[in-house]
């Protein structure tokens, strides 16, 4: 697989990464099987999908433990990205950016991941009670200590910007400008896909201008852009999609033109090309600094996602995909 560079630290990763969250968090508990997930991670590494994206809050903690079982055997094959800054309670999630906590969280992640260094340590969310410079400074000290190789930043949702009437991702860009004064940002992770293109307006250009890698989260629209979800089929109660308006039966039906457009392009490239691969290839075409990170717990989906790196879309394909309607049904 072709390789791409993550930001200031010039760290190389496979052009398509693997999001590990679905293996133990947010999606259908009944389908989470540890051994199958382990095979999925091994298969992804075999095919050059070196970026493994996890977080301490996924599970919580169980996702890092799972990834750690693979890293114990194959640390040199993997690029490890994990996150800190969010605490999971019974009914809520809260931010914690206190420097002491950040350092303890890193040590705990290292133990669970069974490694002595994290390649990319991301701030999951800024703590409104702690100056972001203090949090970022504590993360930078982890690099000095040899526990982390580079720092990344997860973009906040657009809800606050919409309420304030400002541009999408304006809050994130202001935060990025502040932390850049403390220590260079190597990677930014934010939602970007064919049906959620807001990051193209300002966040992606900000990264491009500064040599910062961009990790596209939810590149397959939480499964919708694969075209494999049944409209009105419903989701398990613990599945994040059961609570979001994009996945009501009405909105899933209304958004079918997006999937139809992906399928049209796929058909022009051969019988074996899928809508999901076209969606990932569109992301790869947005810039050499873009690395889509599709999440899956299934081995065959990981194989399919990885093969998207070899799909070259034409200018006509890209124009057609660019004209597809945005998603109906806001996440916010």
Secondary structure by P-SEA (a helix, b strand, c coil): cbbbbccccccccccccccccccccccccccccaaaaaaaaaaaaaacccbbbbccccccaaaaaaaaaaaaccccccbbbbbccccccccbbbbbccaaaaaaaaaaaaaaaccccccbbbcccccccccaaaaaaaaaaaaaaccccbbbbbbccaaaaaaaccccaaaaaaaaaaaaacccccbbbbbbccccccccccaaaaaaaacbbbbbccccccccccccccccccccccccccccccccaaaaaaaaaaaaaaaaaaaaacccccaaaaaaaaaaaccccbbbbbbbccaaaaaaaaacccccccaaaaaaaaaccccccccc
